[in-house]
Amino acid sequence: MKITEIKSCFVGPAISPEQFIAEHFFLFVAKGTMNGYDGKKHSTLKPGESCLVRKNSLARYNKVRDHNEFEKVVIFFDEAFLKYFQSRHNIVYHNYRSKEAFIRLKKDALINSFLFSLEPYYTGSGSISATFADLKREELLLILLQLHPELSDILFDFGVPGRLDLEAFMQKNYKFNVSMERFAFLTGRSLSAFKRDFKEIFNDTPNHWLIQRRLDEAYFLIEEKKQRPLDIYIELGFEDLSHFSFAFKKRFGYSPTHSAK
């Protein structure tokens, strides 16, 4: 069987609509292309390639169809499952310190064989029968730890993010469309402490500052880089084009479409 004959499959909790990765997950692309960005690095997965997407990361990704087809396999490693796995296996740590959200995995016959083995367990909805889901997740995790022993340092780290430099973090991650609770968590603060520290540093509220910071970047991209509003509004953290256009016109006095002409 060719690797491109693998059908889409999903094992684990629902994916959050936010650009916040709440749990680790394995991602394999069978057809099409997946593009990801974590605020520092762009990553691309082509057919036959896979990666581990790490939890407590800000990231966004989009799919590109090939002849109107896109097939992927997504398998979550949530904390409850990982603690169960840890209780059954001896975990060896390797002092691995990567901070990337998308960790590319080696191409290997073991991964391919595992993916082919999922087919008999597919349900009509493209998921794996609950009876076998944890067994298949355990099998995949054993394979990944054999191919990439260093992943144990990421997967079995159950700590929460420590206190970070708030100003540097926000200047780097303002384009991500997530809740204030997520920003607070990722900077190692309670929501009230996050808002208090934010006010002291930026002399503004987080919501207002985020919109203005995104609009400043939009102005630069449109006026200086001659980019189209349609090509940048999602990348800047706006949910839709009409909201972006309204905010831009309110701030600068004219529509972004007009300024790009």
Secondary structure, 3 states (H helix, E strand, C coil): CCHHHCCCEEECCCCCCCCEECCEEEEEEEECEEEEECCCCEEEECCCEEEEECCCEECEEEEECECCECEEEEEEECHHHHHHHHHHCCCCCCCCCCCCCEEECCCCHHHHHHHHHCHHHECCCCEECHHHHHHHHHHHHHHHHHHCHHHHHHHCCCCCCCCCCHHHHHHHHCCCCCCHHHHHHHCCCCHHHHHHHHHHHHCCCHHHHHHHHHHHHHHHHHHCCCCCHHHHCCCCCCCCHHHHHHHHHHHHCCCHHHHCC
